Amino acid sequence: MIRLTTLLIFWSLLAAHLDVSAQSSKKKRDDMTYFQQKALADSLAQLPAVTYTYRLQPGDVLAIAVSSLNTDADVVFNPFTRVGTSLSLGTASTQNNNNLPIGYRVSETGTINFPKIGSVRVAGRSLAELEVMLHDTLTTYLREPYVAARLLSFKISVMGEVQHPSVFTVQNEKITITEAISLAGDLTVYGKRENVLVVRDGGGQREFIPVDLTSRSVFSSPAYYLKPNDVIYVEPKSSKKIQASRTLPYVPTIISAVTLIATVILNVIRVK
């Protein structure tokens, strides 16, 4: 009778351990899974598509290339090509040096000084609007001008619990927080996916915007589309959670060992 009671207690403890392990494993998976439907509002059918257009602001540095049917006349409108500046149409790259970009810097009053035209107000315009405006103006000087403008000063920083923290230079005026995190190699297993912080400077004020990557609401966050000089900080989990995540891979081994011991005990009891 004592052996039977002992066996029942053993199996009860084993079942409780398995249940706790399963719940812990499920919670761990929930913490690691992106874009979950945590609420009815997170349904993709209810999330409106977010549109974003970057507007130029003071401090931006622009690369502007001009071409036309008269190549000799184009030289006047491309002063930076003579010092080796080129337009790259890539998406983003890691900032490996401290060289300042060479181009048209937008002044505090929101203007740039363009050859022959002089002061041109660009603040508040999109790059597409700037291209159209310069095209229309340059028809006075060139035959069928073509204008391409790119933002050279779009940098973002990704820090904290990511695989490759770094400063990235974006050569397209549009990048999302998910793209930026992908550039940094994704979060480590120790990063808090439900509490990523975006630090943003704008208009003389600093914003701290929390982002939950495990929720679909990230797509409607004001920090989904990043702005120049945004800082993404991934907070590490608490030491207790980190220790739990380190020991979690050994749980199946422990369960297997306990099961083996239980099988041996049962066989011994049956023999007796």
N, C-alpha and C positions, 0 to 999 in steps of 0.2 A: 504493500500500500504506500509505503514511504517512497519507494522507487517510482511508482506511478505519479505521485504528487510532485516529486522532484522533476520528473519528465514533463509534466504539464506546465510547471512554472518555467522550465527551460524554454519550451516552445512558445509560451506567452511572451517571454522576454525577447525571443528571437523575432516573433511576429511584430512586436512593438518597434524593435530596432529596424526591421525592414521597412516598416511604415514611415518611420522618421527619416530614414535614408532616402526613401522614394520622394517624400515631401521636400526634403532638402535639395534633392537632385532636380525636381520640377521647378522649385524656386530659383535654383541656379540657372536653369535654362531660360526662365522668364527674364532674369536679369541680363542675359546675354543676347536675347533675341531682339532684333530691331523691328520697328514699325508695327507693333502689335495693335490690335483694335481694343484699346482699354476702355473705351466708352462709345456710346452710340454716335457721338459727334466725330469720332475718329474714322467712321466709315468712309471709304473712298468716294462713295456716291454723294456724301454730304460735304466733302472738302472741296471748295471751289479752287480752280486753278489759279495759282499766284503768278501774276505778271510783274516783271521788274525791269526797269530801265535806269541805268546809272546816269546821273546828272553831274556834269563837271562842276568842280568847286575849286576855290583858291588852294594853291599848293600842289595841284595835279601837274604832272609833266606829260606832255603830249609829243608823239612822233607824228608828223604830218608829211606825207609824200605827195608830190604833184607831178603829173605827166600830161602831155598833150601831143598834138600833131607836130608841134614845133619843139623838138628836143633841145635846141640851143637856148630857147627862152626858158625852158623848164629849170635850168641850173639856178637861176635867180631865186626861185621859190623852194629850193632844196638845199639850204645852207649847211645842214648838218651831215649831209652825205659825204662832204669833203673831209670830215673827221671820223669817218668809219661807222656812223650810225646806220643801222638797217632795220627795216620793219620785219618782225617775226610774227607769223600768224598762228603760233602754237597756243596751247591752253595755259600751261603754267610750268614753272621750273623752280628748282631749289636755288635760293640765293646763296651763292658760294663766295661772293666777294662783297666789298663795301663800295664799289665804284658807283658813283651817282649817274643816273641815266642822263643822256644828252638829248635835249629837246626843248620844246616851248613850255616854260613854266607859267602856270596861271597865277597872276599877281593877286594881291590881297583885294584889289578892286574887281577881280574876276575877268581880267583881260589878258591877252597875249599880244606881243608885238610881231606882226607878220610882215614879211618883205613886201615893199611897195604899197601894201594896203595900210600898214601902220597898226594902230591899236584896234583890236577886235575883241568884242565882248563874247566870252564863251561860257562863263559860269551859268549854270542852270540849263544848258543845252545838253542833249545826248550827243554821242559821237556821230550818229547818223545825221542829226540836224546840223551839226557843225560841218560835215562834209557837203551837205546840200548848200549851206550858206556860202562856204568858200567857193564851191563850184560856180554858183551864180555870180559871185563877185569877180572871179578870175576870168570869166568870159570876156571881160574888157581887155585883158592882156594876152590871153591865149586862145588858140583854136581848139575847141572841143576838149577842155581840160577834164582831167580825172583826178579826184582827191581821195586819199585813204588816210584815215586818222586812227591812231591807236593810243591807248593809255599805257605809259611806261612806269608809272609810280604806284601801281596797284600791288601792294604787298599785304600778306596776311601771316600771322604767327600761329603755329599750333604747338602747344606745350602740354606738359603733364604726362599722363599715362597713355602715350601713343608709341607706336613702334619706332618712328623716326621724327622726333620733334625738330622743327626747323622753321625758318622764315622762307616763304614761297612768294615768288614774283609772278603775278598773273598777267598774261599778255592778252587777255580777253576781259572786257569790262564786266563780265558776269561769271560768278562762281558760287556754288552752293556750299553749305556747311558739310554735306555728305561728300562732295567732291574734295573739299579741303582735307577732311579726315582720311579719305582714301589716299591722297597724296602723301600723308604722313604714315601710311602703312596700316591704318585702322587702330583701334584701341587695343591695349593689352588686356589680358584677363583680369587685371587689377583695376581697370578704369571704371568709374561710375557712369554707365551709359544713360542712366535716368536723370543725371544732373550734370550736364556739360554746360560750361559757362562761356558766353561770348561777351567780351569786353569791347565796347565801342565808344570812340570819341567822335563827337559831332556837335557843331554849334557851341563850342566852349563847354560842353557838358559830357560827362562820362556815364555811359549806360552799362548796366550789368544784366544781361538777358539769359535766363536759364533755359536750357533746351533738353527735352527728354527724347533721346534717340530711340527708346524702346516703344514710343507711341507714334501713331500716324499723325498726331497733331504737329509734329516737327515741320510738316510741309506747309503749314499755315503760320508758322512762327515768323515774327519780324526779323529774326536772325537767320532764316533759311537761306536767303541771298545775302552774301557777305558784302561788306563795304571796305574800301581801302583802309589799311592799318587796323583792321579787326584782329583781336587776339582770342583764340579758342583755347580754353584751359579745361583739361580733363582731370577731374579730381580723383585721387586714389581712394580705394575703399579703406575702411577701418582695418586695423591690424587683426582684429578678430575675424573679419570676413576674409581677409587675405589668408590667414592661417587655415580657415575652413576650406577655401578653394584649393589650397595646397594638399590638404589631406583627403579631399573628395575623391581623387583618382584611386586611392587605396581602399575605398569602401567595398568595391566588388571583391577584392582579394580577401578582405576581412570576412565578408559574408560567406565566401566559399570555404574558408577555413572553419568557420563556426558550423556550417552545414556538414562538413566532413566529420568534425568532432561529434556532432549529434548523431550521424549515421553509425559511427563506431560504438557509441554508447548504446544505441538501440540494439545493435547486433550482440553486444555483450549481455544485455538484459535478456534477450531472447534465448541465448545459450544457457544462461543460468535457469 
